[in-house]
Amino acid sequence: MSIPFFFVLLVLAWVLTWVLRTYALSRKIIDVPNERSSHTTPTPRGGGVAIVLTFLIAALWLSAFHKLDLWLFAAIFGGGAAIAALGFLDDHGHIHAKWRLLCHFIIAGWVVACLGGFPPVVVFEYELDLGWAGSIFALLYLAWLTNLYNFMDGIDGIASVEAITSCLGACGIYYFVQMPDLMVLPLILAAAVIGFLIWNFPPARIFMGDAGSGFLGLMLGAISIHAALSSFNLFYSWLILLGVFIVDATLTLARRLFRGEKVYEAHRSHAYQFAARRFGKHAPVTLGVLVINVVWLMPFAYMAAISALDGVVAVSIAYVPLVWLAIRCGAGTAEAR
């Protein structure tokens, strides 16, 4: 993908976000703070639709010029449009959690089927073909990423920074392992999110909304599975790059489940939310995630990709400080603490 095309997409996402912000303000589509919010100022929401439209337009354009495999295009366009539409409806009304989750699994099933299933897993140099169990894992993985991205989109800029650093980090790895064809999707996703982040960086002038966060989670999951089909080491790289979100969301969910809480209800007990309240602002936490991703996680993701470290070992080493930090910040503890 050319540099001019990247910047065209970035500008398109920026303009579309401005249009959506103007629309949200005129129609009073405002996120009003409450006791479960991590913000204090009424802010328009739904800006993530700009990411969706920019990415899908780019995918359609690339497919028209045979730059994307047909089934890969079907996976990301069909799955992306469906998950964004579901999030849009949820943003403008309310869909019960059980029906929303069912739709997530159906959409994830579409993506997995189009991609051709989940590849054989490589663990300590041994290849294991999981067959149908691999497809079930892929379904759970995509559904969890879709939901956790929604959970983690709770302070200004954090979901955007996670997506941008993960995508650009993966592109750097693809370049060094000489797999440039894999760079197209993460590059267009990064361009779309950068254009949106200009409006979403603390203090945010518009929020992403469920349409954008669910879309990002599903697309990052689909892109990582697509990479795994070329080399399973790259899947480990993606698990490392997304480590901050995976660790915080998973640990928080597990601890809330252990206490018997209703995990589908809104809360403020993620580690990043405790950290934001401790700092009294969002920017230090969002920038902290950026630093962790670039300084700590990217090197391990690269080592996993080139087999300098076994994938399981690399993920384990990369995650240990993240787990410690999440526990230290209070991930999943009662909010009254």
C-alpha positions, -999 to 999 in steps of 0.1 A, spaced: 0 0 0 14 34 -10 21 62 15 -3 87 -3 -32 61 0 -24 58 38 -27 95 43 -58 98 21 -75 72 45 -62 91 75 -77 124 63 -110 106 53 -113 92 88 -106 127 103 -133 143 81 -158 116 87 -153 119 125 -159 157 122 -191 150 103 -203 125 129 -194 148 157 -215 176 141 -244 152 136 -242 139 171 -242 174 186 -272 185 164 -292 154 174 -282 154 210 -265 120 208 -245 127 239 -228 105 265 -239 120 298 -216 111 328 -231 89 355 -217 71 386 -203 43 363 -185 67 339 -148 75 337 -155 110 323 -170 141 337 -180 161 307 -210 154 284 -195 142 251 -209 132 217 -205 95 209 -205 73 178 -173 86 162 -160 50 157 -183 48 127 -157 69 109 -132 41 115 -156 15 102 -165 34 70 -129 43 62 -117 7 67 -145 -9 47 -142 17 19 -105 9 17 -111 -28 17 -137 -25 -10 -113 -4 -31 -84 -29 -27 -107 -58 -35 -119 -42 -66 -83 -40 -78 -76 -76 -67 -53 -66 -38 -73 -87 -14 -82 -124 -15 -119 -128 -21 -125 -149 10 -104 -126 32 -125 -97 19 -157 -115 27 -145 -122 62 -135 -86 70 -162 -68 51 -191 -91 60 -180 -95 96 -170 -59 100 -202 -44 86 -223 -68 107 -205 -61 140 -206 -24 134 -243 -24 126 -250 -44 158 -229 -19 178 -247 10 161 -281 -3 171 -269 -9 206 -255 27 207 -289 41 197 -310 18 218 -304 -13 238 -299 -49 229 -300 -74 257 -266 -89 265 -275 -125 257 -288 -116 222 -258 -93 216 -234 -122 226 -253 -146 204 -248 -122 174 -211 -119 183 -207 -157 180 -227 -158 147 -206 -131 132 -174 -147 145 -185 -179 129 -188 -161 96 -153 -148 99 -138 -181 109 -156 -199 80 -144 -174 54 -108 -176 67 -109 -214 65 -107 -222 102 -79 -220 126 -44 -232 116 -24 -260 134 -10 -247 167 27 -247 172 38 -252 208 75 -257 217 82 -266 180 55 -293 180 26 -288 155 -9 -297 167 -38 -298 143 -68 -291 166 -94 -297 138 -129 -286 149 -115 -277 184 -94 -251 167 -124 -235 151 -142 -234 184 -112 -217 199 -112 -192 171 -149 -185 178 -142 -179 215 -111 -158 207 -130 -135 183 -160 -131 205 -138 -123 235 -117 -97 216 -149 -81 204 -163 -78 239 -130 -70 257 -124 -41 233 -158 -27 243 -149 -31 279 -115 -14 275 -129 16 256 -135 35 288 -111 64 288 -101 89 261 -78 75 234 -69 42 250 -87 19 225 -73 40 196 -37 39 209 -39 1 215 -51 -5 179 -26 18 163 5 5 182 -6 -31 176 -12 -26 139 20 -6 132 40 -30 154 27 -59 134 36 -41 102 71 -37 114 73 -74 122 59 -83 88 85 -62 71 114 -78 90 102 -113 84 97 -105 47 59 -109 46 49 -75 32 16 -88 17 3 -91 53 8 -54 60 -22 -41 40 -50 -47 65 -32 -35 96 -20 -4 77 -54 7 65 -68 0 100 -41 21 116 -47 49 91 -85 49 100 -78 49 137 -52 77 136 -77 99 118 -102 93 145 -77 96 174 -71 133 164 -107 139 178 -105 112 205 -72 120 222 -76 133 258 -96 154 263 -118 136 238 -142 157 217 -161 125 206 -163 89 218 -159 58 198 -191 40 208 -199 3 206 -200 3 168 -163 13 167 -149 -6 196 -166 -39 187 -155 -35 151 -119 -29 162 -119 -60 184 -133 -82 157 -110 -69 130 -78 -72 151 -88 -108 159 -95 -116 122 -62 -100 111 -43 -120 137 -59 -153 126 -51 -144 90 -15 -138 99 -14 -172 118 -24 -189 85 10 -178 71 30 -184 103 17 -194 137 46 -174 153 28 -143 141 -3 -153 161 19 -153 192 31 -118 182 -4 -105 180 -12 -120 214 18 -101 228 9 -68 210 -26 -69 224 -14 -80 258 -24 -49 278 -61 -52 268 -61 -90 270 -46 -91 305 -66 -63 320 -100 -74 306 -95 -111 313 -82 -106 349 -110 -81 357 -137 -105 343 -122 -135 362 -121 -116 396 -157 -102 391 -170 -137 382 -153 -151 414 -171 -125 435 -204 -135 418 -210 -101 401 -231 -97 370 -203 -93 345 -226 -78 318 -234 -48 339 -214 -16 336 -186 -10 361 -154 9 367 -131 -19 380 -106 -23 352 -70 -16 360 -69 13 335 -100 29 352 -85 27 386 -53 42 372 -72 70 355 -89 79 388 -56 78 406 -40 102 382 -72 124 380 -69 124 342 -69 101 312 -38 112 292 -11 96 315 -28 62 314 -33 63 276 3 74 270 14 47 295 -3 21 274 16 34 243 49 33 261 43 -3 274 33 -14 239 63 1 222 91 -4 248 81 -37 264 57 -57 241 70 -50 206 104 -65 212 89 -97 226 64 -98 197 94 -96 173 113 -123 191 83 -146 189 79 -139 152 115 -148 143 116 -178 168 143 -161 189 120 -171 218 94 -199 216 59 -183 212 46 -197 245 77 -185 264 76 -150 248 39 -146 256 44 -157 292 74 -134 298 56 -105 282 25 -110 303 40 -115 337 46 -77 344 13 -69 328 -5 -92 353 15 -77 382 7 -42 370 -30 -50 366 -33 -65 401 -13 -35 415 -38 -11 399 -67 -31 413 -81 -49 382 -114 -66 391 -115 -54 428 -146 -39 443 -149 -3 432 -154 9 468 -118 0 475 
